[in-house]
């Protein structure tokens, strides 16, 4: 209900926003044609801004002893910069590095890029100063790394041919068993009993798209071939719910066996996603202001966001603080505790409004030239 617009510096481009869990700080970088500012905040509302001359920042990698950021200045190229507190920044001696982003996990920093002038490849470091390039990875010729993530003591690399490779030590790598269409996966969750990974694919058809499952994140198999592309998946009340184009809704109790609960319509409207909260599933349609809600994923009611304009498509949906929040193309937010009747809480601010929920509350941002965003803490009483 209550949102605060955050005053922005007098620079046109917001290059990145990140949160450092170790230090409990948000970071944001605004840039202009030749310089910019970097800001830090402990609550997302009150910010401290300092001059910043390294260019736009593509990523922050936050370790316990230091933070590393990847910055690109058109006149000087890529730079690695570091800070111990997020306030004072200095350049690392990494001459010749070309890349795009940094990650931290499992006690190591990892850079996507190379010190030999190639955009492909990656390097790792335990202290952020001394770097070792990864050995030759089991990749096909002309295949590049798209991203690398860590979790449960393992590193996972996604490549631009839709493949995955995995390692526990960044030295020995193995190719994961994936289907021929894993590159079209949109979202992966881990839930169920017993717990397993369940992933959705947006592309329709019977050639490998739909629902994929894995018990360990390494070996994947297709559980269901959807008649339309899927856009969202959620777990709640002992059940998976997947939604997709043409307002399709399907459910599964085990992730392996799926049943369609609402057949796809004959018009081009899609459900942008589905969330579970307060004992209820809620899914929102992209257009026409339709919102579907269900206590069990099987029986669904249809409601309407009455004041949604004809050109105001829904783009994001979140649940937190006992409330559902819907963001739209016209940078407006609508809220409701039961997912049925919706109230406008922030409207007419720009273009797309995307919203997420975390420990500090809701954070909403608009995709427009002003770079504004809003925050609503979960301590506020929501009517």
C-alpha positions, 0 to 999 in steps of 0.5 A: 500500500505504501511506497516511496519513490527513491530520489535519483542522482542527476545521471541518466543511466542506472547500470545495475542494482545489487544486494550484498547479504554479507554486509547488509547493503544495497549497491547502485551505479548511475552513469553519464557520458564520462562519469557517474556515481555509486551509491550504497544503502542499508535499507534501500531508502536512504542512500550515500552517493560518491563519484565513480569514474569506472563506467557502467557496472555489470555485476558485483561479486560479494565475498566475506573479505572483499567485493569485486565489481566488473566495470566497462568504460568505453574509453578504457575498456573493462576493469575489475574494481574492489572494495572491502566495505562498498564505500571506497573503491580501487582498481585491481591489477588485471591488465588484459582482462576481457569479460563481462561479469563476476560471481562469488560462491563456494569460497572463490571468485569466478570471472567470466572472461579471459586474461588473454583477450578472449571473451570466452572462458573463465578464471577463478581466485580465492583472494580476488587478486591472484587469478587462475584461468580455468582449464580447457572445458569440455565444450564443443568448438565455437561454444561460449559460456553464458553464465556460471552459478554455485550452490550445494558445493558445486559449480554449474556452467550454462553454455550458449548451445543449451548445454550444462557442465558441472564441477565441484573444484573448478578443475574437473568438469563433467557434461550434464545429461540434458535434453535437446531443448534444455536451452529454452528453460525459463524457470527452475524450482526445487520443491516436492516430497521427495524434493526434486528440481522442476523446470519449465520450457516456454517453447511448445511442441512435442519435440522436448518442450514442457516440464523437465525434472531432475533429482539432483540437478545433473540428470534431467528427463522430460516429464510432460510435453505441453501443448503450449509454451509455459511461463510460470511454475509454483509449489504450494499445498503439496502440489505443483502448478504450471501456467502458460500461453492461452491461459493453460493451467496444469498441476502435478503432485509429484512433478512427474505426472501432470494433468491439465486443469484449464485447457488452452483458449483459442486466443493469444493471451498468456498467463505471465506467471503463478505464485502461491501464498496465504493458502492460495494460488494466483495467476495473472493474464497478460491482457484483459485484466484477468486474474485466476485464483485457486485454493488447491490448483484444481478449481479456479475462480476468475476475477478482473482488475477493473481499472486496467487500461486496454494498453496496460498489460500485466508483467509481474506478480509477487506475494509477500507480507500477506498480500499479492502484488501485480505490476503492469506496463503502465508502471502501476501496482495493484494489491490484494490479500486474497487475489480476487479484488485488486486496488491500485497502490501506485500508478502512472509512473512510466513504463513497465513495473516489475516487482519482487519480494524479499526479506526487506519487503517489496521492491518495484522498479520501472523500465523507463528513462528515469530509472526510478524504483520504489520500496515498501517494507514488510513492517508497514501495515497493509490494509 
